[in-house]
């Protein structure tokens, strides 16, 4: 799995999981969805992604976006 794939899967899981938690558990979980979205926008401008750093340290192969 490449670093790009790992980051995209993680981000998608966080967004879907927090949206489901906001619907079924408590509406305040929507803030996690908002945080994930803001982090994705910020990463698109700066190229800095904390999740990419973690996955890189765990040994994910480099991809096209995050190196």
Secondary structure, DSSP 8 states (H G I E B T S, - for coil): -BHHHHHHHHHHHHHHHHHHHHHHT-GGGHHHHHHHHHHHHHHHHH---HHHHHHHHTT-B--SS--
